[in-house]
Amino acid sequence: MEAPDSSQNPPPSGSPGHELAGLLGPGGVSLDGQGGVRFADARALELLGCADGFELERLWERLKGRLEAAGLSWNGASGSGPAALELPVEGEAAPRSLLFDLRRDPESGGVLLVASLGALSGLERDLRLTSQMRSVSQISPAVAHDLRAPINAMVFNIEILKEMLASGRAADPANKDKLLRYVNVLKEELSRLHRGLETYLAYISPRGDKQETFDLRELAGELASLLVAPARKQQAQVRTELPEEALPVEGNRYLLRQALLHLSLATLTGVPKQGLLHVLVERQDGTARLRLYGTAGAAGVEGAAPEAEAAPAPDFELKLAPEGSLAQLWVAREILAAHGGRVQAAGPDSGAVPGGPHAYEVELAISGNPENGNKGVR
């Protein structure tokens, strides 16, 4: 096998995307029909810890058998998925975690893609952070508008108190009740501002980034409170339905907040004017279920818009666009899967949520319930 000629494959130049692909993308090893190596690009050699093609030939004698044992087949036979292996590299204390994915060609062998599991894990974390920032940026203008309201009210009442003090009317016993009223308004508005800030900061600050047991009702109520401003911006309302009994679940509160926010915003986009976004929590079949769905508004309410034909519920496939990844739903699914939960999307004609433009159902195991095992995501 010939070593790759670097002069024929010059380092990528130009856009940062090409450079990033070179640093994080997979490498390729061209194989013949019997699994012999024909050629390897520079990225594959780097990941495999080989200086040139001759070192790869020596490594391949050992690596080929391990890959076959992991299920890879070189002769075009059906069915083998990616294989993850730990590969010791000379001079490195810890083995490299690599993912091997064979793209077969029955006539000419195929290409073995080699990727770093560490790089893939880092990309997943970056994608999760990007999705979080996308969702937070969607709600921030409306939340900021609502937070200005108590600030404006406090400024107004402070100006009135300042005027009363400057004029000497504050010393008049007859104005005692009026002064107390202004002070109480300041206290109420400050409390309102504090609650709004705490709720908003909970979605951008990793203070809850740990495993703990908490009541799912708290998370749902907090989510509904956060969504009031974005819903009002599109002339809709949020309705919360919570059970009386506690629904303890175990997980990372910070990550679950992100997942539920992604799903909620996907639901809210389908809620028409004068419509309702429902946040429903219930106990069913030994699990805690949170349902997010939209309706066209209560019947008979003046000004309620007629129910519009709904678009299909977005799926959980990873979407890409020129401006970046549109992957909030995919990230939500992965977070819930890591918590042993599941999420499914339902359209308005599925019967799950009559009249709802979009619907998402989340199930999490109730903590301490022996009947609950881990559930997959469907």
N, C-alpha and C positions, 0 to 999 in steps of 0.2 A: 504494500500500500504506500502511496506517495504522501509525503507530508504536504500540507497545504502551503501554497505559495502566497505569502502575504502581499506580494506586489500585485497579484490578481484580485485581491480582496482588500483594498485600502480601507483604513478606518473611516467610518461614516463621518461626513461633515455636513454642515448646513443646519437643519432644524434640530432643536434640542430633543425632539421626539425620536430622531434616529439614534442619537447618542444614548438616550434612556433605554431604547430597545436593545442596544448592544450590551448595556450593563445588566439588564434585568431579564431579557428575553431568553428563550431556550436555544440550545445549540443543536446541530443536526449531524447525524452519522448516517451516511449512505451505505446500504447493505445489499448484498446479492441474495439470490433465492435461497441459499443455504445458511444465511446468517453471517457471512463473511463481510469484513469491513472493506468498503471500496474507497471511501473518502470521509473525512471529518472536517468540519469548519473550525475556525479559531475559537468560537465560543464553546463548542463541545469539548475541545481539547482542554480549555481552561477549566471547565466544570469537572472534568474527569481527572484533572491534576496531571496532564501529560504535556510534556514540552513539545512533542512532535508526533507525527504519525507512527514512528517506529515504537515509541513508548506505548502508544495506544494498542498496537498489535500485541505487545506482550501482556498488557492489561486485559485485552479482550479474551485471551485464552481462559482467564479465570472468571471474568465478568459474564461471558456468554452463558455459562452453565447456571450461574445464579439467576440470570434473567429468565432462562427457560424454566427453572424451578419455580419462579414467581408467576409463570403462566404465559410468557410471551412465546409466540410461535413464528418461525421465519418463512414457512413454506406456503403461506396463503391460506392455511386452515382457518376456520371460523373461530371467532370469539376470544379475544384476550384484551383486557383493559390495561390501563396504566399500572406500572409496578413501582413501588417506592423501596429504595434500598439505602443502607448505610454503607458508604464507600470510604475505607481508610485511605488517606493520602499521606505520602511520606513527608515528614517535617511538620505535620499538623497533629496536635494532641487529640482532637476530637474528629471522628469520621464525618464526612459530608453527607447530608441528607439530600438525596437526588430522586427525581421522578422521571421514569422512562416511559415514553408513550410511542408505540410502534405504529406507523402509518404504512400499511402493507400495499405492495403492488404485486399481484400474483405472478406477473411475467418477469419482473426485474428485481424482486426483493422488496425494497421499500426504504423508508427513512425512519430512523430512531431519533425521536426528539428527547433531549436531555435538559431538564430544568432543575433549578435549585428550589427545594421546598422552603428554605429560609426566605428566599426572595419572594416566593409566592405568598408566604405568610405575611411578609411585610406589605406586599401590594394589597392584600385583603384588609389589613389594618388601615392603610391609607384610603382605600375605597370606603371603608366604614366611616372614617373621619370626613371624607369629602361628602358623603351622603348626609351626614349629620349637619354639616355646614349648609348644604343646599336646603334642607328642610327648615333649619333655624332661620336662614335668610328669607324664606317664604313668609314666616310669621312675624319677623322682627318689626317691619314697618307698622303693622296693626297693633302689636303689643306696645311699641314705643308710643303710639298715639294714645293708647289707653293709660299708660303710665304718666303722660303729661297732664291728664285730667286732675288727679289729686294734687299734683304739684301746683297747677294753676289755682285750684281751690285754696290751698294753703297760702299762696302768695296773696290772694285776694283778702283772706281773713287777717293775715298779718298786717296788711295795709290798713284795714279798718281799726285794728287794735292800736297801731301806731298813731293813727289820727286821734283816737280817743285819748291816748296818753298825752299827746302833744297839746290837745285842747283842754286838758284837765277834767274832762267828763268821766274819766276812769275813777276819779276819787269820789264821785257822787254815788252814795249807797243805792240810789234808785237804778243805777246802771249795773248793779252787781250780777243780776240774772243774765243780762245781755252779754257781759264779759265772759261769764261761765259758758254761755252758749257758743261764743266764738272759740273759746279754748277747746270745748268738746268737739267742735267741727274740726279743728286742727288735729286733735287726737285721732278722730275717726279717719280723716284723710291720710294721716301718716301711717296708720295701721293698714289702710287699703294699699298704699304705695309699697309698704313692706311686704305684704302678701304677694303682690304682683311681681315684685323684684325677686323674691325667694322662689316663686314658681318658675319664672323665666330662667333664673340662674341655675336651677336644678337641671335644666336641659343642656346647659353648656359647660357646667362645672362638674368634674369627676368626683365630687364629694361622696357620692354613693357608689363608687366603683369598687365594690367588694361583694362577696357572697354573703347573703343574709336572708332571714325569713321576714316577710312583711305581708300586710293585708293588700290584696289586689284591689280592693275598693279604694284604698288611699291613692294608688297609682291612677286609677280611672278618674277619680274626682279631681286630682291634680291636672290630668290631661284635659278634662272637660273645661276646667277653669282657664287653662292656657289657650284653648281654642275659641273662647268666646269672642275675642277681638278679631281674629281672622275670619270667623264666621260672620260677624257683624259687618265687616268690610264688604262682603259679597251679599249683604242683606239676607242673611240666614241666621238661625238660632241654634244653640246647642241644648240638647235635652239629655239629662243623666238619669239613669235608672239603676239603683244599687240595692242589693239585698240587705236585710237587717243583720244576717249572720256574717261573721268574719270569714274571709276566704284566704287563709295563709298560703303563700307560695314561696318557694326558695329560689333565689337567683340574684343576679347583679342588677340592682335597681337602675343604675345609670344606663346600662345597655338596653334594658327593657323599655325604658323611657324613649330611647331612640327608635326602637322597633315600632312601638305604638304610635309615635309621632309620624313616622313615615306612612304607616297604614291610614292614619286619620286624615292626613293631607290628601292622600290619594282618594279617599272617600269624599272629602269636602269638595274636591274639584267637580264632582258630579251632582252636588246639591244645588237645585235651582234657587232663584230669588224667592224670598219668603218661605223657603224650605227649612227643614230641620235636619240637623246632624245628631244622630242618636248614639250615645255611649251607654251600652247596656252590659251589666255584669250579672252573672247568674251561676248557680251551682247546678251541674248536670252530669249525671253518671259518674259521680266521684271526682269530677274535675271542675276547675274554675274556668268559666267561659266568658270571654269579653267579645261582644259583637259591636261592630262599627257599621252603621248604615245610614243612608239618607232617605228622606221622604220629601214630597212636594209641599208639605205643610198640612195643618189640621183642616179637615173639612169644615166649611162654614165660617172660617176665619176671614174677615174682611181684608181684601188685598192679597189673599193667598193666590199664588199663580197656579194655573192648571198644570197637572202633571205632564212633564215633557217626556218625550221618548228618550230613554237612557242609553248611554254608550256602554259597550261591553266593559266589564270590570277589567282593569289592567292585570296582566299576569305577572309571574315572578321570574321571568327570564331576564338575564342581564342585558340591558339595552345600552347601546353606544350611539353617540351623536357627535358631529364635528366639534361641538363646544365642550364635550366631555362626557363622562359616564352618567347615564340616567338610571341609577341602580338602587334607589331607595328601597323599593319593594324586595329586590333580591337580598339586600343587606338585612332587611327586617326578617325575611325567612331564615337566613343563616343564623341570626341572633337567637331566634326562637328555637331553631333546631338544636343549637348548642345548649339550650335550657331544657331539652327533653320535651319541648312543646310542639305544637303544630299550628299552622295557619292555612286557611283556604279562602279563595276568592269565590264570590257567588254573584251572578248577574241578577237583574231585576226580575227575570222570568224564571228563576230557578225555584221559586216557591219558598226560599229560605227567609227572605225579607220582602214581603209584598210592598210594591210601590217604591222600593229603594233603588236609586240610580246605581250605586255601587255598594257592595257589602263585603266585609272581611270578618272572619270568625277566628279568634285565637283561643287555644286551649292550653292550659298549664296544669300540671299535676298539683293537687292540694297537698301541702306539706304535712307529713305524718299520716297520710292515708295509705295503708299497706296494700290496697287494691290497685294503686297507681303504679304502672311501670312507665318507662320512657316511651314516648310516642314519636313517631316519625313525622315529617312534614309532608303533606300531600298537596 
